[in-house]
Amino acid sequence: MTLQARPPGAHELAVAEALLPGTALDGATVVSGGSHDVVRVPGVAAVRIARSAPAVESLARRSALLVALARAGLPFAVPEPLGPVTSTAGWTAVAVSWVPGREAPRGEGDPDVLRGVLDALAGVDLAPLECLLDVPHAYAGRERWEELMLDVAVPLLPERLRASARRRIAEAVALEPVPPRLVHGDLAGENMHWSEDGRLLGVIDWDLAHAFDPAVDVACLAFTHGWPVIGRTVDARTYERARVWAGTFPIEQLVKYRLDGVDDTEMDRWVANVTRWMDVDGHG
């Protein structure tokens, strides 16, 4: 999904000016992610402003992770901190390097290139990252993922979809463990920056990075590139594991937004979105 960009407000401009002194901000825009507002200064930097207490607490760790990833020998760029995490009475933020490129067209992709991305992630030594990575399912409940999926998300769905949701969750829980690898956690859409000739230039937004089943990233790739492309990218076993994980992703949204404390109107909108997805998906 392409994030909606808007002009920066006075507060966001003030933060960017503090972290990028002397930089012209005329072309800057702002996008809002799950836990940060990001001031984009094309060709120069991105300024990540934490928007919640957990984001404030984790910003230093996430910035250190970017430094470690930049040293990991990945065949594409990652954003690198341009200075320390800065905190004042009103904000906590960090400026990171600009990663050029564009979002990949939907339903397209070179299986060889995508396989190379997955292989590169799998080849990263996890030992130097151990204290910097998050835990699996950090997006939706962390260690309580199964409990919250069943007790929070499922009851929000229409009755006719609840058995399907419980089945999807059970299938994921029942997957045989695999050796953990570096998992980006949101390897899709605007987080992957491509050149016009189909080269992966960089990957951004490593906030959910963790050591887990690499099929999670395969499932994320499918949402951009499509399952036919993914079927030519990975082996049959990984493909099936990815289908299982993908079946849980929209349901996780309900856990996330409930934990975020969104109001009833916004929650109803997300329930409607997930309901439509499950109906189209054909497993409802």
C-alpha positions as CSV (number, residue, x, y, z in Angstrom):
1,M,0.0,0.0,0.0
2,T,1.3,3.4,-0.9
3,L,1.4,5.7,2.1
4,Q,-0.4,9.0,1.8
5,A,2.1,11.9,1.7
6,R,1.3,15.4,3.0
7,P,3.1,18.7,3.5
8,P,4.9,18.9,6.8
9,G,3.4,20.8,9.7
10,A,5.3,23.3,11.8
11,H,6.2,20.7,14.4
12,E,7.6,18.3,11.8
13,L,9.5,21.0,10.1
14,A,11.1,22.1,13.4
15,V,12.2,18.6,14.1
16,A,13.7,18.2,10.6
17,E,15.5,21.6,10.9
18,A,17.0,20.5,14.2
19,L,18.3,17.3,12.9
20,L,19.3,18.5,9.4
21,P,20.6,22.0,10.0
22,G,21.2,24.0,6.9
23,T,19.2,21.6,4.7
24,A,16.6,23.1,2.3
25,L,13.2,21.5,3.2
26,D,11.1,23.0,0.4
27,G,10.4,19.6,-1.2
28,A,9.8,17.7,2.0
29,T,6.7,15.6,2.6
30,V,5.5,13.6,5.6
31,V,4.1,10.1,5.7
32,S,2.6,8.5,8.8
33,G,3.4,4.8,9.6
34,G,2.3,2.6,12.4
35,S,4.4,4.3,15.1
36,H,6.4,7.2,13.4
37,D,5.8,10.3,11.3
38,V,8.5,10.4,8.7
39,V,9.7,13.6,7.1
40,R,11.0,12.7,3.7
41,V,13.6,15.0,2.1
42,P,14.3,13.4,-1.3
43,G,17.9,12.7,-2.1
44,V,19.0,13.8,1.4
45,A,17.4,12.0,4.4
46,A,14.3,10.8,6.1
47,V,13.6,12.0,9.7
48,R,11.7,9.5,11.8
49,I,9.7,11.1,14.6
50,A,8.4,8.6,17.2
51,R,4.7,9.0,17.8
52,S,4.1,6.6,20.7
53,A,5.8,5.7,24.0
54,P,6.9,2.2,22.7
55,A,8.3,3.9,19.6
56,V,10.3,6.3,21.7
57,E,11.6,3.5,23.9
58,S,12.7,1.4,20.9
59,L,14.1,4.1,18.6
60,A,17.7,3.8,19.9
61,R,17.7,0.0,19.5
62,R,16.2,0.2,16.0
63,S,18.8,2.8,15.0
64,A,21.6,0.5,16.3
65,L,20.1,-2.3,14.2
66,L,20.4,-0.2,11.1
67,V,24.1,0.3,11.8
68,A,24.6,-3.4,12.2
69,L,22.6,-4.2,9.1
70,A,24.7,-1.7,7.1
71,R,27.8,-3.8,8.1
72,A,26.1,-7.2,7.3
73,G,27.1,-7.3,3.6
74,L,23.6,-7.1,2.2
75,P,23.5,-6.6,-1.6
76,F,21.2,-3.6,-1.2
77,A,21.2,-0.4,0.9
78,V,19.5,0.1,4.2
79,P,19.0,3.5,5.8
80,E,21.8,4.5,8.1
81,P,21.6,6.9,11.0
82,L,23.1,10.3,10.2
83,G,23.5,11.1,13.8
84,P,22.3,10.0,17.3
85,V,18.7,9.6,18.4
86,T,17.7,13.0,19.7
87,S,15.2,13.6,22.5
88,T,13.7,16.9,23.8
89,A,10.8,17.7,25.9
90,G,8.5,17.5,22.9
91,W,9.9,14.8,20.6
92,T,12.3,11.9,20.0
93,A,13.6,11.5,16.5
94,V,16.5,10.4,14.3
95,A,17.6,11.3,10.8
96,V,18.6,8.4,8.5
97,S,20.1,8.3,5.0
98,W,18.0,8.5,1.9
99,V,17.4,5.3,0.0
100,P,16.5,6.0,-3.7
101,G,14.2,4.0,-5.9
102,R,10.5,3.3,-6.6
103,E,7.9,0.8,-5.5
104,A,7.6,-2.3,-7.7
105,P,4.6,-2.6,-10.0
106,R,1.9,-4.9,-8.5
107,G,1.9,-8.5,-9.8
108,E,5.3,-8.3,-11.4
109,G,8.8,-9.4,-10.3
110,D,11.8,-11.4,-11.4
111,P,11.9,-14.7,-9.4
112,D,15.7,-14.8,-9.6
113,V,16.0,-11.4,-8.1
114,L,13.5,-12.1,-5.3
115,R,15.2,-15.4,-4.6
116,G,18.4,-13.5,-4.2
117,V,16.9,-11.1,-1.7
118,L,15.6,-14.0,0.4
119,D,19.0,-15.8,0.2
120,A,20.8,-12.6,1.3
121,L,18.6,-12.3,4.3
122,A,19.0,-15.9,5.2
123,G,22.8,-15.6,5.0
124,V,23.0,-12.8,7.6
125,D,24.8,-13.9,10.8
126,L,22.2,-13.4,13.5
127,A,24.7,-13.3,16.4
128,P,25.7,-9.6,16.1
129,L,22.0,-8.7,15.8
130,E,20.7,-10.8,18.8
131,C,20.1,-7.9,21.1
132,L,18.8,-5.6,18.4
133,L,16.1,-7.6,16.8
134,D,12.5,-7.6,18.0
135,V,10.5,-10.8,18.7
136,P,8.2,-12.6,16.3
137,H,4.7,-11.2,16.0
138,A,5.7,-7.8,17.6
139,Y,3.2,-6.2,15.3
140,A,0.3,-8.1,16.9
141,G,0.7,-9.2,20.5
142,R,4.3,-10.6,20.6
143,E,4.3,-13.6,22.9
144,R,0.5,-13.4,23.3
145,W,-0.1,-13.6,19.5
146,E,-2.2,-16.8,19.5
147,E,-4.2,-15.8,22.5
148,L,-5.0,-12.3,21.2
149,M,-5.7,-13.6,17.7
150,L,-8.3,-16.0,19.1
151,D,-9.7,-13.9,22.0
152,V,-9.6,-10.4,20.4
153,A,-9.6,-10.7,16.6
154,V,-11.9,-13.6,16.0
155,P,-14.9,-12.3,18.0
156,L,-14.8,-9.1,16.0
157,L,-15.4,-10.9,12.7
158,P,-18.9,-11.9,11.4
159,E,-20.0,-15.2,12.7
160,R,-19.7,-16.8,9.3
161,L,-16.0,-16.1,9.2
162,R,-14.9,-17.1,12.7
163,A,-14.3,-20.8,11.9
164,S,-12.1,-19.8,9.0
165,A,-10.1,-17.4,11.1
166,R,-9.6,-20.0,13.9
167,R,-8.5,-22.5,11.2
168,R,-6.0,-20.1,9.8
169,I,-4.5,-19.4,13.2
170,A,-4.4,-23.1,14.1
171,E,-2.6,-23.9,10.8
172,A,0.1,-21.2,11.6
173,V,0.6,-22.5,15.2
174,A,0.9,-26.0,13.9
175,L,3.7,-25.3,11.4
176,E,6.8,-27.3,12.0
177,P,9.6,-25.1,13.4
178,V,12.4,-24.1,11.0
179,P,15.8,-22.7,11.7
180,P,15.4,-19.0,12.4
181,R,16.7,-16.6,9.8
182,L,16.7,-12.8,9.6
183,V,13.1,-11.8,8.8
184,H,12.3,-8.2,7.7
185,G,8.7,-8.5,8.7
186,D,7.2,-6.1,6.2
187,L,9.0,-6.9,3.0
188,A,6.6,-5.4,0.6
189,G,5.4,-2.2,-1.2
190,E,7.1,1.0,-0.3
191,N,9.6,-0.7,1.9
192,M,11.5,-2.1,-1.2
193,H,13.1,0.5,-3.4
194,W,13.7,-0.6,-7.0
195,S,15.5,0.9,-10.0
196,E,13.8,1.4,-13.3
197,D,15.6,-1.7,-14.7
198,G,14.5,-4.0,-11.9
199,R,17.4,-3.9,-9.5
200,L,16.7,-3.8,-5.8
201,L,18.4,-0.6,-4.6
202,G,17.4,-0.7,-0.9
203,V,15.1,-1.9,1.8
204,I,13.7,0.5,4.5
205,D,11.6,0.2,7.7
206,W,13.3,-2.6,9.6
207,D,11.3,-1.9,12.8
208,L,9.7,-5.4,12.8
209,A,12.9,-7.3,12.0
210,H,13.3,-10.5,14.0
211,A,14.7,-14.0,13.8
212,F,12.0,-16.4,12.7
213,D,10.5,-18.3,9.8
214,P,11.7,-16.8,6.5
215,A,8.3,-17.8,4.9
216,V,6.9,-14.7,6.7
217,D,8.9,-12.5,4.3
218,V,7.9,-14.7,1.3
219,A,4.2,-14.1,2.3
220,C,4.9,-10.4,2.4
221,L,6.5,-10.4,-1.0
222,A,3.4,-12.1,-2.4
223,F,1.2,-9.2,-1.5
224,T,3.2,-7.0,-3.9
225,H,4.4,-9.5,-6.6
226,G,1.6,-12.0,-6.6
227,W,1.5,-15.7,-5.8
228,P,2.3,-16.8,-9.4
229,V,5.6,-15.0,-9.2
230,I,6.3,-16.4,-5.7
231,G,5.5,-19.9,-6.9
232,R,8.5,-19.6,-9.3
233,T,10.7,-18.0,-6.6
234,V,10.7,-20.5,-3.7
235,D,10.4,-24.3,-3.2
236,A,7.0,-25.9,-2.7
237,R,7.4,-26.3,1.1
238,T,8.3,-22.7,1.6
239,Y,5.5,-21.6,-0.7
240,E,2.9,-23.5,1.4
241,R,4.3,-22.1,4.7
242,A,4.0,-18.6,3.2
243,R,0.4,-19.3,2.2
244,V,-0.4,-20.2,5.8
245,W,1.3,-17.1,7.2
246,A,-0.4,-14.9,4.6
247,G,-3.8,-16.2,5.7
248,T,-3.2,-14.7,9.2
249,F,-1.9,-11.2,8.2
250,P,-5.2,-9.4,7.8
251,I,-6.6,-10.9,11.0
252,E,-3.5,-9.5,12.8
253,Q,-4.7,-6.0,11.8
254,L,-7.6,-6.4,14.2
255,V,-5.2,-7.2,17.1
256,K,-2.9,-4.4,16.2
257,Y,-5.6,-1.7,16.1
258,R,-7.3,-3.0,19.2
259,L,-4.0,-2.8,21.1
260,D,-3.5,0.7,19.6
261,G,-6.8,1.7,21.2
262,V,-8.5,3.0,18.1
263,D,-12.1,4.3,18.5
264,D,-15.1,2.1,17.6
265,T,-15.6,3.8,14.2
266,E,-12.1,3.1,13.1
267,M,-12.3,-0.5,14.4
268,D,-15.5,-1.1,12.5
269,R,-13.7,0.1,9.3
270,W,-10.9,-2.4,9.9
271,V,-13.3,-5.2,10.6
272,A,-15.1,-4.4,7.3
273,N,-11.7,-4.4,5.4
274,V,-10.7,-7.8,6.9
275,T,-14.2,-9.2,6.1
276,R,-13.9,-8.1,2.5
277,W,-10.5,-9.6,2.2
278,M,-11.5,-13.0,3.7
279,D,-14.5,-13.1,1.4
280,V,-12.4,-12.4,-1.7
281,D,-9.7,-14.8,-0.5
282,G,-12.2,-17.6,-0.8
283,H,-11.5,-19.4,2.5
284,G,-14.3,-17.9,4.5
